[in-house]
């Protein structure tokens, strides 16, 4: 997973949390949280945005919604939730979006 999506990022360290989850830190402000089985839970970028290739992890309907409504926004956060996915887009404006497991929009929260 790290080699596929973050091969160009410099790995700083890996931390095992009390919950037995693992958090990976990269040099440019990117963090990835994995459960103890190795499935990603959340990815966050504090600065430049996450790789666009990560959109392939989302259902097609969700990707089409983002590309249609927010084509110039950078992916700043991607999290798996019990209902589906939550993402945050940023730069120039922050937007929080929630999608079901099949990609149907659950919530679109534009924040200025």
DRENDO-1510 file (C-alpha; in Angstrom, 1 decimal, always signed):
<recs>
REC; n; res; u; v; w
REC; 1; UNK; +0.0; +0.0; +0.0 .
REC; 2; UNK; +2.7; +2.5; +1.0 .
REC; 3; UNK; +4.9; +1.5; -2.0 .
REC; 4; UNK; +1.9; +1.9; -4.4 .
REC; 5; UNK; +0.6; +5.2; -3.2 .
REC; 6; UNK; +3.4; +6.9; -1.3 .
REC; 7; UNK; +6.6; +5.7; -3.0 .
REC; 8; UNK; +7.8; +9.3; -3.6 .
REC; 9; UNK; +7.3; +10.3; +0.0 .
REC; 10; UNK; +10.1; +10.1; +2.6 .
REC; 11; UNK; +9.1; +7.8; +5.5 .
REC; 12; UNK; +10.0; +9.3; +8.9 .
REC; 13; UNK; +8.8; +6.6; +11.3 .
REC; 14; UNK; +6.0; +4.1; +12.2 .
REC; 15; UNK; +4.3; +4.2; +15.5 .
REC; 16; UNK; +2.3; +1.4; +17.1 .
REC; 17; UNK; -0.6; +2.8; +19.1 .
REC; 18; UNK; -2.2; +1.4; +22.3 .
REC; 19; UNK; -5.1; +0.2; +20.2 .
REC; 20; UNK; -2.6; -1.9; +18.2 .
REC; 21; UNK; -3.2; +0.3; +15.2 .
REC; 22; UNK; -0.2; +1.6; +13.3 .
REC; 23; UNK; +0.4; +5.2; +12.2 .
REC; 24; UNK; +3.0; +6.0; +9.5 .
REC; 25; UNK; +4.5; +9.5; +9.4 .
REC; 26; UNK; +6.0; +11.0; +6.2 .
REC; 27; UNK; +8.3; +14.1; +6.0 .
REC; 28; UNK; +5.8; +16.4; +4.2 .
REC; 29; UNK; +3.0; +16.2; +6.8 .
REC; 30; UNK; +1.3; +13.1; +5.6 .
REC; 31; UNK; +0.0; +10.5; +8.1 .
REC; 32; UNK; -1.6; +7.1; +7.5 .
REC; 33; UNK; -3.5; +5.1; +10.1 .
REC; 34; UNK; -3.8; +1.3; +9.6 .
REC; 35; UNK; -5.7; -1.2; +11.7 .
REC; 36; UNK; -3.8; -4.1; +13.1 .
REC; 37; UNK; -4.7; -6.2; +10.1 .
REC; 38; UNK; -3.1; -3.7; +7.7 .
REC; 39; UNK; -6.2; -2.1; +6.3 .
REC; 40; UNK; -6.1; +1.7; +6.1 .
REC; 41; UNK; -8.4; +3.6; +8.4 .
REC; 42; UNK; -7.4; +7.2; +7.6 .
REC; 43; UNK; -5.0; +9.3; +5.6 .
REC; 44; UNK; -4.3; +13.0; +6.3 .
REC; 45; UNK; -2.1; +15.6; +4.6 .
REC; 46; UNK; -1.5; +18.7; +6.5 .
REC; 47; UNK; +0.2; +20.6; +3.7 .
REC; 48; UNK; +0.3; +19.6; +0.0 .
REC; 49; UNK; -2.5; +17.1; -0.4 .
REC; 50; UNK; -2.7; +13.3; -0.8 .
REC; 51; UNK; -1.8; +11.6; -4.0 .
REC; 52; UNK; -4.6; +11.7; -6.6 .
REC; 53; UNK; -4.2; +8.0; -7.2 .
REC; 54; UNK; -6.0; +7.5; -3.9 .
REC; 55; UNK; -9.3; +8.3; -5.5 .
REC; 56; UNK; -9.2; +4.8; -6.9 .
REC; 57; UNK; -10.0; +3.6; -3.4 .
REC; 58; UNK; -13.4; +5.4; -3.5 .
REC; 59; UNK; -16.5; +4.1; -5.4 .
REC; 60; UNK; -16.8; +5.5; -8.9 .
REC; 61; UNK; -19.9; +7.6; -8.1 .
REC; 62; UNK; -18.0; +9.4; -5.3 .
REC; 63; UNK; -15.1; +10.2; -7.6 .
REC; 64; UNK; -17.4; +11.5; -10.3 .
REC; 65; UNK; -19.1; +13.7; -7.8 .
REC; 66; UNK; -15.8; +15.2; -6.7 .
REC; 67; UNK; -14.5; +15.7; -10.2 .
REC; 68; UNK; -17.7; +17.4; -11.3 .
REC; 69; UNK; -18.3; +19.6; -8.3 .
REC; 70; UNK; -14.8; +20.3; -7.0 .
REC; 71; UNK; -12.3; +19.7; -9.9 .
REC; 72; UNK; -9.5; +21.9; -8.6 .
REC; 73; UNK; -9.6; +20.9; -4.9 .
REC; 74; UNK; -6.8; +18.8; -3.4 .
REC; 75; UNK; -7.6; +15.7; -1.3 .
REC; 76; UNK; -6.5; +16.4; +2.2 .
REC; 77; UNK; -8.1; +13.6; +4.2 .
REC; 78; UNK; -9.6; +10.2; +3.3 .
REC; 79; UNK; -11.2; +8.0; +6.0 .
REC; 80; UNK; -13.1; +4.8; +6.1 .
REC; 81; UNK; -16.3; +5.0; +8.2 .
REC; 82; UNK; -18.9; +2.4; +9.1 .
REC; 83; UNK; -21.3; +4.0; +6.5 .
REC; 84; UNK; -18.7; +4.4; +3.8 .
REC; 85; UNK; -16.1; +7.2; +3.3 .
REC; 86; UNK; -15.4; +10.7; +4.6 .
REC; 87; UNK; -13.1; +13.0; +2.7 .
REC; 88; UNK; -11.8; +16.5; +3.1 .
REC; 89; UNK; -10.9; +18.6; +0.2 .
REC; 90; UNK; -8.9; +21.8; +0.6 .
REC; 91; UNK; -7.1; +24.6; -1.1 .
REC; 92; UNK; -8.6; +27.1; -1.9 .
REC; 93; UNK; -11.6; +26.3; +0.3 .
REC; 94; UNK; -12.2; +23.4; +2.6 .
REC; 95; UNK; -15.0; +21.0; +1.9 .
REC; 96; UNK; -16.0; +17.9; +3.9 .
REC; 97; UNK; -17.9; +15.2; +2.0 .
REC; 98; UNK; -19.4; +11.9; +3.1 .
REC; 99; UNK; -20.2; +9.0; +0.8 .
REC; 100; UNK; -22.0; +5.7; +1.3 .
REC; 101; UNK; -20.2; +2.4; +0.6 .
REC; 102; UNK; -21.6; +2.5; -3.0 .
REC; 103; UNK; -20.6; +6.2; -3.5 .
REC; 104; UNK; -23.9; +8.0; -2.9 .
REC; 105; UNK; -23.4; +11.4; -1.4 .
REC; 106; UNK; -24.4; +11.5; +2.3 .
REC; 107; UNK; -23.3; +15.0; +3.2 .
REC; 108; UNK; -21.6; +17.9; +1.4 .
REC; 109; UNK; -20.4; +20.5; +3.9 .
REC; 110; UNK; -18.7; +23.6; +2.3 .
REC; 111; UNK; -16.6; +25.6; +4.8 .
REC; 112; UNK; -15.1; +29.0; +4.1 .
</recs>
